[in-house]
Amino acid sequence: MTNNTADRDLMAPETEPTDEELHVVMREALDLAVTRKLQSDTWMRQHLLETVTQVRSAFQAAHP
């Protein structure tokens, strides 16, 4: 793979991204999406467990 980005003005309106540049951007986007999904799953799991614990405690207190 060659890096031709040093020779180009990436901010110029007529500049089209290369396949290599698109690959890098898509890889980074996928990595970020997977990381955020794992964080979201962990957060939901923690809050679900907390909610179940609270409901069980409230039920046990109401039904001794």
C-alpha positions as CSV (number, residue, x, y, z in Angstrom):
1,M,0.0,0.0,0.0
2,T,1.3,3.4,-0.9
3,N,0.3,6.6,0.9
4,N,-0.5,9.2,-1.6
5,T,-2.4,11.5,0.8
6,A,0.7,13.6,1.5
7,D,0.6,14.8,-2.2
8,R,-3.1,15.7,-2.1
9,D,-5.2,18.4,-0.5
10,L,-7.7,16.2,1.4
11,M,-9.9,19.2,2.1
12,A,-10.3,20.3,-1.5
13,P,-13.9,19.8,-2.7
14,E,-13.0,17.8,-5.8
15,T,-10.8,15.4,-3.8
16,E,-12.2,11.8,-3.9
17,P,-11.0,9.5,-1.1
18,T,-8.9,6.5,-2.2
19,D,-9.9,3.0,-1.4
20,E,-7.1,2.9,1.2
21,E,-8.5,6.0,2.9
22,L,-12.0,4.6,2.9
23,H,-10.8,1.3,4.3
24,V,-9.1,3.1,7.2
25,V,-12.2,5.2,7.9
26,M,-14.5,2.2,7.8
27,R,-12.2,0.1,10.1
28,E,-12.1,3.0,12.6
29,A,-15.9,3.4,12.4
30,L,-16.4,-0.4,12.9
31,D,-14.0,-0.4,15.9
32,L,-15.8,2.5,17.5
33,A,-19.2,0.9,16.9
34,V,-18.1,-2.4,18.5
35,T,-16.6,-0.6,21.5
36,R,-19.7,1.5,22.0
37,K,-21.9,-1.6,21.7
38,L,-19.9,-3.4,24.4
39,Q,-20.2,-0.4,26.6
40,S,-23.9,-0.2,26.1
41,D,-24.4,-3.9,26.7
42,T,-22.4,-3.7,30.0
43,W,-24.4,-0.6,31.1
44,M,-27.7,-2.3,30.4
45,R,-26.7,-5.5,32.1
46,Q,-25.6,-3.6,35.2
47,H,-28.8,-1.6,35.4
48,L,-31.0,-4.6,34.8
49,L,-29.3,-6.4,37.7
50,E,-29.8,-3.4,39.9
51,T,-33.4,-3.1,39.0
52,V,-34.1,-6.8,39.6
53,T,-32.4,-6.5,43.0
54,Q,-34.5,-3.5,43.9
55,V,-37.8,-5.2,42.8
56,R,-36.9,-8.4,44.7
57,S,-36.2,-6.3,47.8
58,A,-39.4,-4.4,47.5
59,F,-41.4,-7.6,46.9
60,Q,-39.8,-9.3,50.0
61,A,-40.5,-6.3,52.2
62,A,-44.2,-6.2,51.1
63,H,-44.6,-9.9,51.5
64,P,-42.8,-11.0,54.7
